[in-house]
């Protein structure tokens, strides 16, 4: 006996295409719930009369919540079904989003951001389990790369949209727009997302909290997993440090307008889009995961050199801003070559523990992200100096750990 009337649904090729589009858009809109208001962080800090470090808690606590939820969203969807988990999580997130738009106290907004993260965590984790169950093995890497485009579409488009909204309305309308779009996509998902977990009863019979903890511990103590994690985690920490501090650098330190800042942010985000396209192209032509990640690491080495070089040109404002912006762009380019192959490598390396491995990797890489956001916020220097320091430190961590991964461990 099954517990979902859709659990035996078979996806057609057309439905597969519609599914990945909906999942991609859902990933985009849930990620945009942060990116859309980054240009307004300095304005919000003034409105609530708080420091940048305090204001950045709306990002840091959101990311930490994602990290915790990533650990349980996979098992929850094992027990309750992928479809139900995603749809209920999105509804909760939508309610929190509209409440944020009416928030009067920063502490209240931070709390609601924690609730809002439920939708993002569900989409990020459960969608990849759906991809694993719906698509053929040879399709998974390219489909995963396509799905993760949502991560680049958000920082490419959302800051521009947000900057325009903030200029002509206010930051609250950023969250109202996210809520409206999320409602429309959730309604579409109700029809397009069908149950792909055919083993709900089996998971329920075999589920034991102690066993779940053992699975997580087994994955966490695996040396290959640790190396995978730190390679990806370094790139996440570097970019989230940039996200958290860039608006203060461009807008406050160098007096660039919100609109022009959003254009620079979009340019940086396009690095991931370009890298993702090249990565998918090379993947379809048989290049190994190790080969793809190696390209990303070589770019990362160049990022460290370029970022260090920018220090010598601090007195030449335009050149300095150009070098820092280019470094940010290259970090995103490198991430596009590193992230999808590592994600797929984890799934293939832990076939019997994939939901635990994916959840743990995603959780801990976002711990890295939140840590990067926190570190860049507490450093007592100018925003540009903080960005330079965190970029070099976290990118070097990625490079060093990749050198410890053998070729056959990432094929």
N, C-alpha and C positions, 0 to 999 in steps of 0.2 A: 504494500500500500504506500502511495506517495503522498506528500503533503502540499503539492502545488500542482494545479491543473495544467501548468505550462511546462512542467519539468521534462516532458518528452518532446518538446518543440524542436523541429529541425530547421536550421537556418538555410534559406536559399541564397544564391550568390547576390541577388539584389538586396535581400534583407541584411546580408553581411555588410554591404556597402553602406546602407542606411544606419546600421548599428554603429560602425566606427565613426561616422559623421556625428551622430548624436553624442557618443562618448567623448569625442574630441571637443565638441562644443561645450559639453558639461564640464570637462576639465578646464577649458578656457574660462568659463564664467566663474567657476569656483576659485580659480587662481586669481582672476581679475578682482576679486573682492579685496585683495591687498593692493595690487598694482594700480588700481584706478584712483586711489587717493594718495599715493606717495608724493605727488607734487604739492599736495595740500598739507603735508606734515608740518612745515614751519608755520603756516597759517593756523592750523589746529593747535599747535603748541602755544601760540600767542593767545588764542581764544580761551583755552583752558588754563593759561598762565602756568605752564609747566616747562621743564627742561626738555631738550631733545631726547635724553635718555629715558625720561618718564613717558614721553609721547611714543617712543619706539616700542613701549610695552604692548601697544596694540598690535604690533607685528610679532614681537618675541613670544608673548603668551599664546597667540594664535598658532605659531609654528610649534611651540612645545606641546600644545594640545593635539595638533596633528600627529606629532611624534608618538604620543601615548596611544591615540586612537588607531594608528597604523598597526599596532600590536594586536588589536582585538577585532578589527573590521574583517580580516580574513576568516578567523574562526567563527565570528557571528554569521557571516554569509555562508559558511559551511553548514551551520545548524539551521538557519532560517531561510536560506536561499539568496542568490545574488540579487535577483530582481527586487524582492521585498526590502532587502537591506539598503539598496541604493535609493529607492523611492521614499522610504520613510526618513532616511537621513536627509534627503534633499528638502523635504517638507519642514523638518525641524530647522534646517539652516535658513530657509526662506523666512520663517517667522522671526528668527533672530536678526536677520538682515534688515527687515523693516523696523524692528525695535531699535537697532543701532541708529537708523536715520532720524529717530526722534529722541536720542539720548541727550541728557542735559549735564551729566557728570562723567568725567573721564573714567573713573573706576567702574561705572555702570557699563560704559562702552567696552572696556577691557573684558568684563565678565561676559557680555553678549558676544564678543569676538571669539571667546572660548567655545560658546555654544555654536556659533556659526561655522567653526572648523569641522563640525561633524560631517557636513555635506562634502567638503573638500576631501577629507580623509577617506570617506566611503568611495567617492569617485576614483581617487588615486589608486586605491588598493583593489577594490572589487572589480573595477573595469579590466585590470590586467589579468585577473583570474578568469573573467568572461572571455577575454581574448585567447587565453590558453585553451579554454574548453570549446570555443566555437571555430577557431581558425586552424588550418592545417599547419603542421610543424614548419614547413618551408615558408609559410606566410607570416609566422609570428614576429620575426625580427622587423620586417618592413612595416607590418601593421602596428607594432609597438612604437616604431619610430614615427609613424603617422599620428598615432594617438598622442604621443608626447609633444607633438606640435602645439598642442594646447598650452603647454608650458611656455612656448615662445610667442604664440599669438597674443597671450595676455600681456606680457611686458612690451610687446610691439604696438599694440593698439590701445590697451586700457589707459596708460598714462596720458596719451593725447586726448582721448575722450574725457578723462577725468579733469585734465587741465582746462578744457573748454567749459565743462560743467561748472568748475570752481570759479572761473572767470565771470561767467554770466549768471550763475545761480549761487550755489554754495556746495560745500563738501557733502552735505547730507543727501543731496540728489544723486551723488555717486552710488550710495548704498540703495537708494530707491530704484535706480536703473538696474542694478545687479539683481534686486529682488524681483522686478518685473520680468527680466529675461530668464531668470531661473525658473519662474513659474511656467513660462511658455515651454522651456526645454523639458521640465519635469512632466508636463502634460504630454509632450511628444514621446518622452521615454516610457510613459505608461503603456503605449501601444507598440513601441519598437523594441524595448528591452524585454526579452522573454527569459524564462529560467533556463540557465545552462548547466546548473549543478544537478546532475542526475543521481547523486549519491547522498542526498540529504538524510534519508533514513539511516544509511550506513554511518554517516558522520555522527548522528544523534546517538546511535547505539554505542559507538566507540568513544564518544566524547568523555573525557575525564580531565578536570582542571589540572590534576597532577601530571597527567600525560602531556597536556599543553605546555606546562612549564618545562617539562623534560625536553620537548621538541624545541622550544626556544633556546634552552640552555645548550642543547646539542648543536644547533646552528651557530649560536653566539660564540661557542668555544672552538669552532672549526677555523683553523688558521687561514684557509682559502677565503672563507667568508669575511674574516677580519680584513684581509688585504683588499678584497672587493670593496668593502665598506669604506675604508679610509681613502681609497682612490676617488670614489664618488663624493665622499663627505668633504674632502678638501675643496672640491669645486663648488659645492653647495655653500660652504662657509664663506668662501671668497665672494661669491655673487650676492649672498644675502647681506653680507657686510656692506657691499656696494649699494644695494637697494636701500638699506636703512640709513645710510649717511649721504648718498648722492644728492638728494634734494637740498640738504643743508650746505653742501659744498657748492653746487651750481647756483642756487638761489640766494643763500645768505652770504656765503664767502665771496662769490664772484658776481653776484647781482644779476644773474641771468633770469629772465622772466619765466613764469610757470609754463607758458606755451613753448618757448624755445627749449626749456629743460625737457619737456615731454618729447620733443623731436629728437633730442640727443638720446633719451632713454629708448625711444623706438629704434634708432640707429643701432644702439648696442644690442637690443633684443634681436634684431635681424641677423646678428651673427649666428645665433642658434638656428634660425630658419635656413640660412645658407649651408651651414655645417650639416644640418639634418638631411637636406636634399642630397648633398654629396655622400653622406654616410649611407643613405638608402641605396643610392646609385651603385656604390662600391659593394654593398652587401649583396645586391641582386646579381652582381658579377662574380660572386664567389669569394670575396675577400673575407678572411677570418676575423673573428672578434678581436683577437690580439692585434692584428694589423690595424684595425680601425681605432682601437684605443691608443695604440702607439702614435698614430697621427695626432690625436688629441694631446698626448703628453709632449710631443715635440712642439706643438703650438704653445703649450703651457710654459715650456722652457723659455720660449721667446717672450712670453708675457712677463716673466720675472725680469728678464734683461731689459725690456722696454720700460717697465715700471720703475726699475732702479735708475734708468737713464733719465727719466722725467725729473728726478730730484735736481739734476744739474741745470734745469731750465725753469726753475720756479719763478725767477724774475721776469721771464718772458711769458706773460699771462696766456696769450692765445696759443702759443706753442705748447705750453704746459697743459692746458685744458685739452688740447688736441691729443697729446700723448696719453693722458689719463683716460680719455674717452676711447681711444683706440685700444688701450689695454683692456678696458671693460668689454669692448666688442670681441676681442680675441679670446677672452675668458669664456664668453658665451659660445664662440665657435668651437673651442676645445671641448666644452661640455657636451656639445652635440655628438662628438665622436666618442666620448667616454661613457655617457650615461646609458643609452639604450643597449649597447653590447654587454655592459656589466649587468643590467637588469635581466637580460635574457640569459646570461651566464649563470646567474643565481638560480633562475628557474630550472635550468637544465642540470645544474650541479646538485640540486636538492629535489629530485622529482617526486619523492614521497612526502616531502615537507614544504612544498612550494608556497602554500598560503602563509606558513610561518616564516619562511625565508624571505619572501617578498615583503611581508609586513614588518619584519625586523629590520631589513635593509632600509626600507622607506622611513621607518621610525627613527633609526639612528642617523640617517643622512640628514633628516630634518632637525635632529638634536645638534648636529654640526652646524646647520643653517642658523638655528636660534642662537647657538654659541657665538657664531660669527657676528650676528646682529647685536648681541650683547657686548661683545668685546669692542667692536668699533664704536659703540655708544659710550662706553665708560673711559675710553682713552682720553687723556687730558689735553690733546693737541687740537690743531685746526682740523676741520673735516677732511681736507685733502690729504693731510699727513696720516690721518687714521686710515683712510682708504688705501694709501700706498703701503702702509705697514701690513694691513690685513691681507691685501692682495698677494704680497710677496710671501708672507708666512704660510698661508693656507695653500697657495699654489705649490709651494715647495713640498709640503706634506704629501700632496697628490703625486708629485713626480717621484719622490723617494719611495713611496709605497708601491708604485707601479713597477719599479726596478726589482722588487722582491717577488713579482708574479712571473712564473715561468711560462714560456710560450704554450706548452701543451695544457696548461691550466686555464687557458682562455681561448680555446679553439671553437 
